[in-house]
Amino acid sequence: YGLTLDPNDPLMSSIINELKELENKGYQYEAAEASFELLMRRALGLQRKFFKLEGFRVMNHKYRMDKTPFTEATIRLTVGGSEVHTASMGDGPVNALDRALRKALTRFYPSLEDMELVDYKVRVLSGEYGTGAQVRVLVESKDGKHRWGTVGVSVNIIEASWQALVDSINYKLMNDEKAKTV
């Protein structure tokens, strides 16, 4: 990851404790190396904040039983000093969120047009609550040069998906920025 860590640094024990806490909540980083790197960079104060989420809403419209539903996501975020409010339609809530997020960010970060979500997996972590169970979402993304995995965990599948999507975009933007400085 290009990070220099001293095993005796007190920050290391803090990072390990946070990692254990997240793994106890259901996070797994074996298939989500990008989320792991972002976690490390945040803990070390090295992760730039490319945007700030102000809020999002996802609506699923099933207006006729013989028609497939359509989904709309609305996102409000801040990039630099600019507030952006946008909406997008999608094939389901995750696709709508992904489209709305990219639509909001592409004018600031045009390289996001090269990025695509290539795999999406959901795993139920606790079976005792049925539909209220904790879930882990793994997202695999790629651009013209790299493939990477990210993770999100929540009792809300949309929130877990959002976490993984945001990590994926942050990882892409971080890599683009690193490539410019080399």
C-alpha positions as CSV (number, residue, x, y, z in Angstrom):
1,Y,0.0,0.0,0.0
2,G,3.0,2.3,0.2
3,L,2.5,3.0,3.9
4,T,5.3,3.0,6.3
5,L,4.2,1.8,9.8
6,D,6.3,1.4,12.9
7,P,5.1,-1.6,14.9
8,N,5.9,0.2,18.1
9,D,3.9,3.3,17.2
10,P,0.9,3.7,19.6
11,L,-1.2,4.4,16.5
12,M,-0.7,0.8,15.4
13,S,-2.6,-0.6,18.5
14,S,-5.4,1.9,17.8
15,I,-5.6,0.7,14.1
16,I,-5.6,-2.9,15.2
17,N,-8.3,-2.3,17.8
18,E,-10.4,-0.5,15.2
19,L,-9.9,-3.3,12.7
20,K,-10.9,-5.9,15.3
21,E,-14.0,-3.9,16.1
22,L,-15.0,-3.7,12.5
23,E,-14.4,-7.4,11.9
24,N,-16.6,-8.1,14.9
25,K,-19.4,-6.1,13.2
26,G,-19.0,-8.3,10.1
27,Y,-16.5,-6.4,7.9
28,Q,-14.1,-8.7,6.0
29,Y,-11.2,-7.2,4.1
30,E,-9.9,-10.3,2.2
31,A,-11.9,-9.4,-0.8
32,A,-12.0,-5.7,0.0
33,E,-8.4,-4.6,-0.2
34,A,-9.4,-1.1,-1.3
35,S,-11.6,-0.6,1.8
36,F,-8.7,-1.8,4.0
37,E,-6.3,0.6,2.4
38,L,-8.7,3.5,2.9
39,L,-9.2,2.5,6.5
40,M,-5.4,2.5,7.1
41,R,-5.0,5.9,5.3
42,R,-7.9,7.4,7.4
43,A,-6.4,6.1,10.6
44,L,-3.0,7.7,9.7
45,G,-4.6,11.0,8.6
46,L,-3.5,10.4,5.0
47,Q,-6.9,10.0,3.3
48,R,-8.1,13.1,1.4
49,K,-11.9,13.7,1.6
50,F,-13.0,14.1,-2.0
51,F,-16.6,14.8,-1.1
52,K,-19.0,14.9,1.8
53,L,-22.4,13.3,1.8
54,E,-25.2,15.5,3.0
55,G,-27.9,13.0,2.5
56,F,-29.5,10.5,0.1
57,R,-32.9,9.0,-0.6
58,V,-33.9,6.0,-2.6
59,M,-37.5,5.4,-3.9
60,N,-38.8,2.3,-5.5
61,H,-41.9,2.9,-7.6
62,K,-44.2,-0.1,-8.4
63,Y,-47.2,1.6,-10.0
64,R,-48.6,-1.4,-11.8
65,M,-48.3,-5.1,-10.9
66,D,-47.7,-6.1,-14.5
67,K,-44.8,-3.7,-14.9
68,T,-41.3,-3.8,-13.4
69,P,-40.7,-1.2,-10.7
70,F,-38.4,1.7,-11.4
71,T,-36.0,3.2,-8.8
72,E,-34.9,6.7,-8.3
73,A,-32.0,7.9,-6.0
74,T,-31.5,11.5,-4.9
75,I,-28.2,12.6,-3.5
76,R,-27.0,15.8,-1.8
77,L,-23.2,16.2,-1.3
78,T,-20.6,18.8,-1.1
79,V,-17.5,18.9,-3.2
80,G,-15.0,21.6,-2.3
81,G,-17.4,24.5,-1.4
82,S,-20.1,23.5,-3.9
83,E,-23.2,21.7,-2.8
84,V,-24.5,19.3,-5.5
85,H,-28.1,17.9,-5.5
86,T,-28.8,15.4,-8.2
87,A,-31.1,12.4,-9.0
88,S,-30.9,9.4,-11.2
89,M,-33.0,6.4,-12.3
90,G,-31.6,2.9,-12.1
91,D,-32.3,-0.8,-12.3
92,G,-32.8,-1.2,-8.6
93,P,-31.7,0.9,-5.6
94,V,-27.9,0.2,-5.8
95,N,-27.7,1.0,-9.5
96,A,-29.7,4.2,-9.0
97,L,-27.4,5.3,-6.1
98,D,-24.3,4.5,-8.2
99,R,-25.6,6.5,-11.1
100,A,-26.7,9.4,-9.0
101,L,-23.3,9.5,-7.2
102,R,-21.4,9.4,-10.4
103,K,-23.7,12.0,-12.0
104,A,-23.0,14.4,-9.0
105,L,-19.2,13.8,-9.0
106,T,-18.2,13.4,-12.7
107,R,-18.0,17.2,-13.4
108,F,-15.5,17.5,-10.6
109,Y,-13.7,14.1,-11.3
110,P,-14.2,13.2,-15.0
111,S,-12.1,10.0,-14.6
112,L,-15.1,8.4,-12.8
113,E,-16.6,7.8,-16.3
114,D,-13.9,5.1,-16.8
115,M,-14.9,3.3,-13.7
116,E,-17.6,0.6,-13.5
117,L,-19.1,-1.8,-11.0
118,V,-18.4,-5.3,-12.2
119,D,-19.7,-7.5,-9.3
120,Y,-22.0,-7.0,-6.3
121,K,-22.5,-9.6,-3.6
122,V,-24.6,-9.6,-0.5
123,R,-24.2,-12.0,2.4
124,V,-26.5,-12.3,5.5
125,L,-24.4,-12.2,8.6
126,S,-26.9,-13.0,11.3
127,G,-29.8,-15.3,10.6
128,E,-31.8,-14.8,13.8
129,Y,-33.6,-11.6,12.6
130,G,-34.5,-12.7,9.1
131,T,-35.2,-9.6,7.0
132,G,-33.7,-7.5,9.8
133,A,-30.4,-9.3,9.7
134,Q,-27.0,-7.6,9.4
135,V,-25.6,-7.9,5.8
136,R,-22.2,-7.5,4.2
137,V,-22.0,-6.1,0.7
138,L,-18.9,-6.6,-1.4
139,V,-18.5,-4.5,-4.5
140,E,-15.9,-5.2,-7.2
141,S,-15.0,-2.3,-9.5
142,K,-12.6,-1.6,-12.3
143,D,-11.3,1.1,-14.5
144,G,-8.9,0.8,-17.5
145,K,-6.0,-0.2,-15.3
146,H,-7.1,-1.7,-12.0
147,R,-9.7,-3.9,-10.3
148,W,-10.5,-3.5,-6.6
149,G,-12.9,-4.6,-4.0
150,T,-14.8,-2.7,-1.3
151,V,-17.1,-3.6,1.6
152,G,-20.0,-2.2,3.6
153,V,-21.9,-3.6,6.6
154,S,-25.3,-2.7,8.0
155,V,-28.7,-4.0,8.9
156,N,-29.8,-1.8,6.0
157,I,-28.8,-3.3,2.7
158,I,-28.9,0.1,1.0
159,E,-26.6,1.6,3.7
160,A,-24.2,-1.3,3.4
161,S,-24.2,-0.9,-0.4
162,W,-23.7,2.9,-0.1
163,Q,-20.6,2.3,2.1
164,A,-19.1,0.0,-0.4
165,L,-19.9,2.3,-3.3
166,V,-18.4,5.3,-1.6
167,D,-15.2,3.4,-0.7
168,S,-15.0,2.3,-4.3
169,I,-15.2,5.8,-5.7
170,N,-12.8,7.2,-3.0
171,Y,-10.3,4.4,-3.9
172,K,-10.5,5.3,-7.6
173,L,-10.0,9.0,-6.9
174,M,-7.1,8.3,-4.5
175,N,-5.4,6.1,-7.1
176,D,-5.9,8.7,-9.8
177,E,-4.3,11.4,-7.5
178,K,-1.4,9.1,-6.7
179,A,-0.8,8.4,-10.4
180,K,-0.6,12.2,-11.0
181,T,2.1,12.7,-8.4
182,V,4.4,9.8,-9.6
